[in-house]
Amino acid sequence: MRIIICGMSGFVGEALSHHLVHCGYTVTPLSIRPSTSIESITEQLDGADVIINLSGASILKRWTDSYKKILHSSRIETTQKLVRAIERCAHPPQTLLNASAVGVYDSYYQHDENSRYFGNDFLATLVQEWEDAALEAKALDVRVCLMRFGVVYGAEGGAMAKMLPPFKLGLGGKMGDGFQMISWIHLDDLVRACAFLIENKAISGAVNFTTPEPICNLRQTNKIGHYLRRPTCFSLPGFLVRLVFGEGSSVMLDSKEVYPKVLQEAGFEFLYPNFDEAIQEIIRN
């Protein structure tokens, strides 16, 4: 089986490519820039079995008007190009696994994939447009899975690489009031879940890539301090987070309580279902 990964050079993409190669798949990277032609993309996609689209600029930055345009183009326009290229393929891929985010949901309800309580802020709107662009491939008889990622934790990078250094210095603490729920997933479980979707062809549509046990920021903070044996008294007030990140502070301060109903009902088993096991593995490595 030949798999194309768009966005393979990132934190998730690198880990995913290694895992899929280990599973025996042939993996090929695909880079899509504004100047990349549809013809070039078509040539690379033709005859592939699966496309995994992980493209998208980091949301962990200050969202200026110019950066919002980058967030939009790197997701929606790239995905639209992929779908247009699939349409031109003589032998199109059978499956599109498209990255998405739990930021699509609002901050007031508990959510599984059946939830229709979506947010109305910039991030939620961006994610809905991103998913709509990917779902256009359904009209081409392509199975589309929308992988709604929670916060991804791993030892090699991602959010935890930014979080742990201040904690190790004894400067860690809760963010905002600390009551916001964090829906997260360990990197090892994320890549295994991707492989699970490739093999389980009956699954389509939205799939929450989160553990069964979301955690609030305050409890997470205390657990990191406990396992690192460091104090956690340096709280970061919400107004300061908003001052630094502007509208982008919603990623850190908004509550997202999301559950992986589709994965669990299909029989997927998490290696790291709770935060204690995940943070101990990350600290060890």
N, C-alpha and C positions, 0 to 999 in steps of 0.2 A: 504494500500500500504506500502510495506517495502522498506526502503531506507538505503543503506550502504554508509557511508561517510569515505573515506580514507583521513586522515589529519584533524580530527575533533577537535583536541586539540588546534589548532591555532586560531588567531584573527578572521579570516573569518569562520572557521569551527565551533567554539563555537556559534557564532551568528546565523549561518545557521541552526545548529541543534535545537536551541531554537525556531527559527521561524517555522521550519517544524513540530516540535512537536506541537506547537501552532495551526498549520493548520490541525492537526489530523493525521499526518503520524507517522508510527513506524520507529524510527531512530536507527541504530546500528553503532558503530564505528568499523573501521578496521585499524589495525596497520600493516604496511608492513616494515620489516627490511631486510637487506641482508640475514639474516639467515632464514627468514620465507619461509616455503615450499609452493610450488604451491598447494599441496594437502590440506594444511591448509586453504589457501585462497579460494580454490574451495568450501570447506565445508561451509565456511561462506557466500559465494556469492550465492550458489545454492538456488533457490526459491525466491531470492530478485527481486524486480521490477526495481529498479534504483540504479546505482552506481554513486556517486559524488566523483571524484578524485581531491583532493586539495593538494596532496603531493608535496613537494618541499622545499628545504632549502632556506632561505632568500637571496635575491639578493642584499640587502642593506649592503654589506660588501666589503672589499677589495678582489678582485678576484686574489688570488695567483693561481699557477698551481694546487696545492693540493685542493684548494677550488673550482676551476672549476670542478674538478672530482666529488666533492660532489654535486655541482649543477646539473651535468649531471646524476649521478647515482640516486639521489633522485627524479628526474623527469622521465627520459627515462626508466631506468631499473625497477622502480616501476610500471610504466604504462605497460611495456611489461609483467611483471608478472601478472598484472590484466587481460590482454587480454588472456594470456595463461590459466589462471584459468577459465575465462568465457568459453573458448573452451571446457573445461572438464565438465562443469555443465550439469546435466541432465535437469534442468529447468533454463536456463540462464536468466539474467536480460534483459529487453527489451530496456533499455536506459542507456547510459554512458554519463554523463556530466563531461567533462574533463577540468580542469583549464588550462589556457593558458595566454598569455600576449600581450598587444599592442606593446611590444618590437619587435614583428615580423616585424612590418612595418618600412620603412625607415623614415628619418627625413626631407624629402624634399617636400613631397606631402601631400594633404589631403586624408584621407582614410575612406572608409566604407568597408563592408565585401567583396565587389567585387574587391577591390584593389589588384593588384598583384605587387605592388612596395614594395618588402620586403627588409629589411636590409641585409647586408653581414658581420656584425660583430659577435662577439661570442654570444651575447644574441639572436639576430635574428636567427642564426643558431640553437641554443639550442631550441628555441621555435618551429621552424619548425620540428626538430627531435621529439620533444615531441608530437606535433600534429600528425605527421606521425605514431608514435607508437600507439596513441589512435585510429586513423582511421583504423588500422588493424582490429578492432572489427566490422567494417561494413561488412566484409566478413562472419561474424557469424550471420548476420541479426539483429545486434544491432544498434539502432539509436544513433548516436554520435553527440554531440554538443560540439564545441570547444569554451569555455568561455574565450574570450580574455579580461582579466581584465586590466582596467586602474589603476591609483594610487587609492588605497582604503582609504577613509577618514571616520573616526568615532570617537566618544568620548572615546571609551574604549581602544584604542591602535592603532596599525598600524603606518602609516607615520605621522599622525597628532600628535601622542604621542611624536615623536621625534622633530617635528617642533615647537610646541607651547611653550615649556619651555623657549627657548631663546627669543622669542617674548615677553613673559610675563615679562621678565627681561629688556626689552628695547634693546635687543641685536640682534633683527631680521633684516633681509635685503634680498635683491635679491641674487640669486645664479648665478654666471657667468655673462653674459650680461643681463639676465632677459628676453630675447625675446623668449626663448624656450617655446613652447606650452606644456601644461600639460593636458592630457586626464585623467579624474578622475571619480570616482563614490562614492556616499555616501554608507556606509555599509548597511543601511536600504534598499536602492534600489537594492543593489547587491543580498541580500538574497531574496527579492521579485522577482527579475528577475530569480533566480534559480527555485523558485516555479512556476513561469510563464512557464519556459521551460518544467518542469515536466508535466504540464497540457496541454500544446500546443504541441501535438505530431507531428504536421506537420512540426515543425521547426527542422532543422538539419544542420550540418556543422558549419562554423564560425559564432560566435555571439559576437559582440563588447559590452562589459560591461563597457560603458562609458556614461557620460551624453551628452545631445545634445549641451552643451555649454562648450567646452574646454576653458582654460584660460591661458594666458601667465604668467610666473613666476613673472614678475614685478608687474602686476596687482593683482595677488594673494597676493603678499607680502604687497602691499598697503592696500588691503582689510582686511587682518589679523590685521595689525597695526591699522586700523581705528576702527574695532570692539573691539579690546582690549584696544584702546586708549593708544597706545605705539608708540614711534618713530621707524622707520625702516631704519636707516641710516648705519647699520653695514653690508655692502655687503660682500659676500664671493666670492673672485675672482676664476675664473675657474681653474687657475693653482694650487691653494691651494686645491680645491676639488680633482683634479687629483693626487696631491701629497699624499693625505690621502687615497683615494679610488682606485687609479690606474685605470685600465681599467673599473672597476665597476662604475666610475664616470659618465659613459655614461647614466646610469639610471637617474641621476639628471640633466645632462647638455644637453642631446639630446632632440630635439623637436619631439613631437608626437601629431599630430592633427587628432583625430579619432572620427568618428561619429557612433551612434548605429542604423543604418538603419533597420536592421532585427527586433530588438525589437520594434521600433517605427511603422514600417509597420504592425506588428502583433497586435498592439493596446496596448502595454505596456505604462503605464503612470508613469513618475518619480515623486516621492515625493519631490526630491531636484534636479531640472533640472539646477539650476544656483548656483554659488559658494556663493553668498550672503546668500541664505537660508540655505545652508549646514553649513557654518562656524558659523552662528548665533546659529544654533541648537547644534553644537559641543561645542561651548563656554558655552552655557547655561547648558550643562550637564557635 
